[in-house]
């Protein structure tokens, strides 16, 4: 009788791959972001991706950046982390001390929401806005509120 597989992916890799899958739902042509929230028992609570509010037809949406705030996507898109929190149908107390896995380090607004929801750790894949004011504020929010954050790198994994 053969033994069990030993080269399984870690929980971190599993949840990040779920976040990556969620990001594939984003219709944003420039930046696709996914988030997966897991509780302290390694159960998925919710997922989200960046996109327009449900009442906006994203086929008619101006996906670019514009000097006119009415045509700039940044004023309309809901971030993946916010959608993951909003998509959760349980009690926010379930998120206490949990982890969020995000494909892009959270902005300052999402950082505040994650703290308020009780998230205890942020695990991220990319930090392309590192050093910007918004990024520094987000890190300060996490630091001041005792929320840990760390970057992970995924390895190639083949099924056997």
Backbone bond lengths (Angstrom), bond angles and torsions (degrees), N, CA, C in turn:
res aa  C-N    CA-C-N  psi(-1)  N-CA   C-N-CA  omega(-1)  CA-C   N-CA-C  phi
1 X - - - 1.447 - - 1.535 108.80 -
2 X 1.328 117.67 122.85 1.467 119.55 -177.39 1.533 111.38 -70.85
3 X 1.326 114.72 153.69 1.465 120.17 177.19 1.518 110.83 -79.73
4 X 1.291 115.19 168.14 1.465 119.28 179.83 1.521 110.62 -71.26
5 X 1.309 116.06 158.87 1.463 121.15 176.80 1.516 109.49 -62.87
6 X 1.308 116.28 143.28 1.464 120.16 179.13 1.525 112.45 -110.78
7 X 1.317 117.10 -12.53 1.473 119.45 -175.87 1.524 112.19 -100.95
8 X 1.331 116.28 41.79 1.465 119.79 178.57 1.529 109.59 -75.46
9 X 1.314 116.42 156.43 1.459 119.46 178.61 1.525 109.68 -73.96
10 X 1.315 115.34 154.57 1.469 121.62 178.81 1.522 109.77 -74.32
11 X 1.325 115.96 167.45 1.467 119.51 174.66 1.528 110.32 -59.98
12 X 1.336 117.08 -40.85 1.471 120.08 178.38 1.524 110.85 -56.66
13 X 1.320 116.51 -47.63 1.462 119.89 179.95 1.525 111.33 -64.53
14 X 1.314 116.53 -41.53 1.466 120.59 -179.87 1.526 110.93 -59.23
15 X 1.328 116.53 -52.54 1.465 119.79 -177.08 1.530 111.65 -66.68
16 X 1.346 116.94 -34.75 1.469 118.57 177.92 1.520 110.27 -68.11
17 X 1.305 117.75 -36.35 1.467 120.04 177.74 1.530 111.03 -67.34
18 X 1.327 117.35 -31.53 1.467 120.59 173.40 1.535 109.09 -65.49
19 X 1.324 116.91 -42.71 1.469 120.62 177.55 1.525 111.00 -62.17
20 X 1.322 116.81 -39.77 1.467 120.57 177.70 1.526 110.00 -63.71
21 X 1.319 116.73 -42.38 1.471 119.95 177.74 1.523 110.50 -61.89
22 X 1.326 117.91 -40.18 1.465 121.13 177.80 1.528 110.40 -62.66
23 X 1.337 116.84 -40.48 1.470 120.83 -179.97 1.523 111.66 -59.76
24 X 1.320 116.73 -29.14 1.466 120.52 179.58 1.529 112.43 -65.96
25 X 1.334 117.82 -14.29 1.471 122.29 176.45 1.533 111.87 -82.22
26 X 1.325 117.72 -16.46 1.458 121.23 -176.98 1.525 110.54 -66.63
27 X 1.317 116.45 137.57 1.459 121.55 178.73 1.530 111.84 -96.55
28 X 1.329 116.59 -1.35 1.461 121.22 179.27 1.528 108.30 -64.67
29 X 1.336 117.82 121.22 1.465 119.76 -176.79 1.528 113.84 -71.92
30 X 1.322 117.93 -16.82 1.462 120.08 -175.82 1.529 112.82 -103.98
31 X 1.306 118.07 -44.24 1.460 121.27 -174.20 1.524 110.27 -134.40
32 X 1.322 116.43 115.57 1.457 121.56 176.79 1.527 107.20 -108.60
33 X 1.323 115.71 124.54 1.461 120.78 -177.91 1.520 108.98 -128.09
34 X 1.323 115.51 139.19 1.455 121.51 176.12 1.513 110.27 -126.81
35 X 1.340 114.97 155.00 1.462 121.31 178.12 1.517 109.45 -139.83
36 X 1.307 115.44 144.59 1.463 122.81 176.07 1.524 107.25 -134.95
37 X 1.322 116.79 125.22 1.461 121.34 178.42 1.524 108.26 -103.66
38 X 1.338 115.62 126.96 1.462 122.05 178.87 1.528 108.75 -121.19
39 X 1.326 115.73 143.34 1.464 118.76 177.99 1.523 110.87 -84.18
40 X 1.304 116.42 -177.36 1.466 121.05 -175.88 1.530 112.54 -71.34
41 X 1.340 117.17 -10.78 1.469 121.46 177.10 1.525 112.23 -100.93
42 X 1.326 116.74 17.02 1.472 122.87 179.69 1.518 113.07 61.27
43 X 1.314 116.26 40.10 1.466 121.72 173.49 1.522 108.15 -111.18
44 X 1.317 115.99 137.62 1.457 120.45 177.19 1.521 109.01 -73.30
45 X 1.321 115.35 126.12 1.458 120.53 176.91 1.523 111.58 -95.06
46 X 1.339 115.42 -39.11 1.458 118.56 -175.80 1.521 110.21 -166.00
47 X 1.322 115.29 160.79 1.460 122.25 173.20 1.520 108.69 -134.58
48 X 1.309 115.84 160.72 1.457 120.75 176.85 1.510 110.47 -159.87
49 X 1.310 115.28 163.83 1.463 121.46 175.43 1.513 108.01 -143.78
50 X 1.337 116.53 163.29 1.454 120.12 -178.42 1.530 110.27 -77.31
51 X 1.319 114.85 133.45 1.459 119.79 -179.77 1.511 111.29 -174.23
52 X 1.310 114.31 179.69 1.463 120.16 -177.93 1.528 110.54 -78.89
53 X 1.330 116.91 158.10 1.467 119.61 172.87 1.527 110.01 -58.35
54 X 1.310 116.61 152.22 1.468 120.84 -173.61 1.527 113.32 -60.13
55 X 1.307 119.15 -22.51 1.463 121.27 -179.72 1.517 114.54 -83.04
56 X 1.329 117.26 -6.02 1.464 120.73 -179.37 1.523 109.02 -101.09
57 X 1.307 116.19 128.62 1.461 121.36 178.11 1.530 107.92 -74.89
58 X 1.338 116.03 108.32 1.463 118.28 -175.41 1.525 113.19 -74.36
59 X 1.343 117.74 -7.66 1.469 119.86 173.07 1.519 110.96 -75.46
60 X 1.312 116.68 -26.19 1.473 121.73 179.64 1.522 112.31 -102.79
61 X 1.314 116.51 4.50 1.455 121.60 -174.49 1.528 111.32 -78.81
62 X 1.338 118.17 137.12 1.471 120.62 176.07 1.527 110.40 -79.65
63 X 1.329 117.59 98.30 1.455 122.48 -172.31 1.522 114.58 -76.70
64 X 1.298 119.14 4.66 1.458 120.08 -177.34 1.505 113.61 -94.40
65 X 1.323 114.18 -176.11 1.454 122.60 173.78 1.513 107.11 -102.05
66 X 1.329 115.45 137.33 1.458 119.81 -175.07 1.523 110.15 -141.76
67 X 1.324 115.38 154.19 1.460 119.93 173.44 1.524 110.64 -73.00
68 X 1.328 116.34 -19.44 1.464 121.53 177.53 1.528 107.71 -88.20
69 X 1.342 118.09 113.82 1.461 120.44 -176.56 1.525 113.96 -59.21
70 X 1.322 117.49 -21.02 1.464 119.78 178.76 1.526 112.46 -76.34
71 X 1.334 116.78 -13.89 1.465 120.93 -179.63 1.525 113.00 -121.30
72 X 1.331 116.56 17.45 1.454 121.40 179.01 1.522 108.97 -103.13
73 X 1.320 116.57 120.46 1.472 122.05 -176.18 1.526 112.30 -56.50
74 X 1.316 117.81 -31.22 1.463 121.02 -176.37 1.525 112.80 -61.03
75 X 1.304 117.25 -22.79 1.464 121.14 -179.96 1.524 112.77 -86.07
76 X 1.311 118.03 -4.68 1.456 121.48 -176.11 1.523 114.50 -121.22
77 X 1.302 117.29 -35.97 1.466 121.52 -172.04 1.530 111.18 -67.65
78 X 1.323 115.00 135.30 1.464 122.00 173.24 1.528 106.73 -93.05
79 X 1.307 116.22 129.92 1.464 120.62 -176.66 1.522 111.30 -72.05
80 X 1.320 115.62 158.07 1.469 122.74 -176.48 1.529 112.03 -57.76
81 X 1.324 117.17 -42.71 1.460 120.61 -178.36 1.525 110.89 -64.18
82 X 1.331 116.04 -43.51 1.471 120.14 178.68 1.521 109.93 -63.64
83 X 1.328 117.35 -42.99 1.462 119.88 178.33 1.521 111.43 -63.34
84 X 1.315 118.04 -38.25 1.469 120.29 178.46 1.526 110.33 -62.88
85 X 1.316 117.53 -41.73 1.470 120.53 177.34 1.526 109.86 -65.95
86 X 1.329 116.92 -45.98 1.468 120.92 -178.45 1.527 112.63 -67.26
87 X 1.324 117.55 -30.45 1.461 121.26 -179.73 1.524 112.96 -74.74
88 X 1.323 117.75 -17.88 1.458 120.37 -177.38 1.522 110.05 -72.06
89 X 1.307 116.36 132.74 1.462 121.08 -176.37 1.520 113.48 -105.44
90 X 1.330 117.70 0.79 1.455 121.13 178.78 1.515 110.97 -94.23
91 X 1.304 115.40 -162.82 1.455 122.24 178.44 1.518 109.85 -85.43
92 X 1.319 116.86 138.71 1.461 120.00 178.88 1.527 111.79 -60.53
93 X 1.325 117.74 -20.76 1.470 119.24 178.14 1.534 110.57 -61.99
94 X 1.347 117.10 -23.17 1.462 120.37 177.22 1.519 111.84 -66.82
95 X 1.326 117.23 -22.63 1.469 121.24 -179.09 1.522 112.22 -85.02
96 X 1.329 118.06 -9.95 1.463 121.36 -177.25 1.516 111.16 -54.37
97 X 1.321 115.57 119.25 1.450 121.59 177.93 1.520 114.39 77.49
98 X 1.324 117.01 1.39 1.459 121.21 -178.95 1.522 111.98 -73.08
99 X 1.322 114.14 -178.37 1.465 120.83 -178.96 1.518 109.55 -121.10
100 X 1.325 114.06 144.86 1.452 119.24 169.97 1.517 107.39 -113.81
101 X 1.313 114.90 133.81 1.461 122.66 176.77 1.518 106.43 -107.36
102 X 1.322 116.68 119.85 1.457 120.89 -177.37 1.525 109.73 -129.09
103 X 1.312 115.09 144.37 1.460 119.00 -179.02 1.526 111.65 -77.18
104 X 1.335 117.35 -17.54 1.467 122.64 179.15 1.529 108.29 -136.87
105 X 1.326 117.04 134.59 1.467 120.58 -179.30 1.532 109.97 -52.59
106 X 1.324 118.10 135.24 1.474 121.43 -174.97 1.530 113.90 -62.65
107 X 1.313 114.60 149.00 1.470 121.47 173.22 1.534 108.54 -76.29
108 X 1.302 116.50 174.67 1.462 120.55 -177.61 1.529 112.31 -64.81
109 X 1.324 118.76 -35.86 1.467 120.64 179.19 1.526 110.95 -68.72
110 X 1.318 116.93 -42.77 1.464 120.51 178.27 1.522 110.57 -67.49
111 X 1.324 117.37 -35.15 1.461 120.65 177.44 1.523 110.04 -58.03
112 X 1.323 117.00 -44.75 1.466 120.32 179.74 1.520 111.41 -64.75
113 X 1.331 116.96 -39.97 1.467 119.94 178.85 1.525 111.27 -66.26
114 X 1.317 117.02 -41.61 1.463 120.30 -179.84 1.521 110.98 -63.29
115 X 1.330 116.70 -41.92 1.457 120.70 177.15 1.525 109.49 -62.08
116 X 1.310 116.87 -45.86 1.463 121.20 -177.70 1.530 111.52 -64.50
117 X 1.332 117.02 -30.54 1.467 121.30 179.36 1.533 111.54 -78.70
118 X 1.330 117.31 -11.86 1.457 120.75 176.98 1.514 115.47 97.88
119 X 1.321 117.29 9.17 1.464 120.40 179.52 1.523 109.65 -61.68
120 X 1.333 116.19 134.99 1.455 120.82 -177.99 1.511 114.73 -100.78
121 X 1.356 116.11 -18.43 1.459 119.07 -178.68 1.520 110.29 -149.59
122 X 1.319 114.90 141.01 1.456 122.74 176.15 1.524 107.11 -114.19
123 X 1.331 115.55 123.75 1.457 121.30 176.78 1.522 106.20 -115.27
124 X 1.321 116.92 123.37 1.459 119.44 -173.65 1.520 110.88 -128.16
125 X 1.324 113.91 158.91 1.457 121.40 -178.20 1.528 111.52 -98.53
126 X 1.325 117.23 -43.12 1.463 122.00 -173.86 1.527 109.71 -133.30
127 X 1.304 116.14 151.74 1.466 121.45 178.32 1.520 109.35 -137.04
128 X 1.336 115.34 59.95 1.464 119.08 -173.84 1.526 113.80 -67.30
129 X 1.329 117.70 -13.36 1.468 120.11 178.36 1.532 111.93 -103.66
130 X 1.321 116.64 17.31 1.460 121.22 -178.15 1.530 110.37 -53.59
131 X 1.329 115.17 134.15 1.456 120.93 177.55 1.516 114.70 90.03
132 X 1.338 118.26 -11.70 1.457 119.80 177.23 1.529 109.18 -74.12
133 X 1.308 117.09 163.09 1.460 120.96 -179.67 1.527 111.22 -57.86
134 X 1.328 116.86 -46.37 1.460 120.26 -179.92 1.521 112.42 -60.83
135 X 1.322 116.60 -38.92 1.460 121.79 178.95 1.522 110.57 -67.02
136 X 1.322 116.71 -42.49 1.459 120.43 179.56 1.519 111.38 -65.97
137 X 1.341 116.83 -37.96 1.467 120.56 177.12 1.526 109.89 -65.83
138 X 1.335 117.65 -43.46 1.466 121.07 178.85 1.526 110.30 -58.94
139 X 1.318 116.85 -45.78 1.465 120.51 179.06 1.528 110.86 -63.09
140 X 1.323 116.68 -38.98 1.462 120.75 178.33 1.529 110.79 -64.39
141 X 1.330 116.81 -41.41 1.466 120.64 177.20 1.525 109.25 -59.15
142 X 1.323 117.01 -49.61 1.462 120.46 -179.92 1.531 111.03 -60.85
143 X 1.332 116.83 -45.81 1.463 120.74 -179.07 1.527 111.27 -61.24
144 X 1.319 116.95 -45.87 1.467 121.40 -177.85 1.527 112.29 -67.30
145 X 1.325 116.16 -27.54 1.467 120.37 -176.58 1.519 112.92 -100.94
146 X 1.324 117.32 3.15 1.451 120.80 176.48 1.518 114.77 74.38
147 X 1.322 116.56 26.15 1.467 120.64 177.40 1.529 108.01 -94.07
148 X 1.324 115.58 122.04 1.463 120.01 178.20 1.525 110.02 -76.81
149 X 1.318 116.22 153.10 1.458 120.70 174.51 1.516 108.89 -146.89
150 X 1.328 114.29 145.15 1.458 119.91 -179.32 1.516 109.44 -155.72
151 X 1.320 114.37 150.77 1.457 121.41 178.00 1.521 108.95 -96.18
152 X 1.331 116.45 142.18 1.455 119.93 173.49 1.525 109.16 -123.47
153 X 1.303 114.44 160.21 1.457 122.03 176.78 1.519 107.01 -123.25
154 X 1.309 116.87 134.05 1.459 120.54 -178.91 1.522 110.41 -90.10
155 X 1.289 115.42 146.31 1.462 120.82 176.21 1.523 108.26 -103.33
156 X 1.293 115.25 156.95 1.474 119.96 175.47 1.512 107.32 -69.08
157 X 1.308 115.65 135.33 1.460 119.93 -177.40 1.524 108.59 -132.80
158 X 1.294 116.36 126.19 1.466 120.80 178.01 1.517 109.82 -111.26
159 X 1.297 115.63 144.24 1.466 119.94 174.91 1.516 108.78 -79.33
160 X 1.286 115.21 144.67 1.469 119.66 178.65 1.505 110.15 -109.29
